[in-house]
Amino acid sequence: MALAEYETTHALSVELDGVNYAGTYRVMTGTVIVHFENETRFAPYAPNRPETVARWLLTDLCRKVESRRRKAAKN
């Protein structure tokens, strides 16, 4: 695989509870890699479209980060 293919990132956003979250993703050898804030998550995308899997992963990351923020605010 060419280095340029790995370096190609795509913008992605999701809305959760009325709040928009933006991240990026890239596709590499059958795997989607999503970046949001300081978090990274990856998963194979077959048989789904990479964009669909990226949206699922970004949603999971956003929920994880928001959960941490709520817990930190309580302490």
C-alpha positions in Angstrom: 0.0 0.0 0.0 1.2 3.4 -0.8 2.0 5.8 2.0 -0.3 8.5 0.4 -3.2 6.1 0.8 -2.6 5.7 4.5 -2.2 9.4 5.0 -5.6 10.3 3.4 -8.0 11.2 6.1 -11.7 12.1 5.8 -13.7 14.4 8.0 -16.7 12.9 9.8 -19.3 14.3 12.1 -22.1 12.8 14.2 -24.9 14.4 16.3 -25.6 13.1 19.8 -28.2 14.7 22.0 -28.2 17.8 19.9 -24.4 18.2 20.0 -22.3 17.9 16.9 -19.0 16.1 17.2 -16.3 16.0 14.5 -13.5 13.5 14.0 -11.5 12.0 11.2 -11.1 8.6 9.8 -8.9 6.7 7.3 -9.2 3.3 5.6 -6.3 1.0 5.5 -6.3 -2.6 4.3 -9.8 -3.5 5.3 -9.8 -1.5 8.5 -11.3 1.8 9.5 -9.3 4.0 11.9 -11.2 6.8 13.6 -9.6 9.7 15.6 -11.5 11.9 18.0 -9.8 14.2 20.4 -7.1 12.1 22.0 -8.8 8.8 21.3 -8.5 6.3 18.5 -10.6 3.3 17.6 -10.4 0.9 14.7 -12.4 -2.0 13.3 -12.7 -4.1 10.1 -15.4 -2.7 7.8 -16.5 -5.7 5.7 -19.3 -6.2 4.8 -20.4 -2.6 5.5 -19.2 0.6 3.9 -16.2 2.2 5.6 -18.1 5.5 6.2 -20.8 3.6 8.1 -18.4 1.8 10.4 -16.5 5.1 10.9 -19.7 6.8 12.0 -20.4 3.9 14.5 -16.9 4.2 15.9 -17.0 7.9 16.2 -20.3 7.7 18.0 -18.8 5.2 20.5 -15.8 7.5 21.0 -18.0 10.5 21.6 -20.1 8.7 24.2 -16.9 7.5 25.9 -15.4 11.0 26.1 -18.7 12.6 27.3 -19.0 9.9 30.0 -15.5 10.8 31.3 -16.4 14.5 31.3 -19.5 13.9 33.3 -17.6 11.7 35.8 -14.8 14.3 36.1 -17.4 17.1 36.7 -18.9 15.1 39.6 -15.6 14.8 41.4 
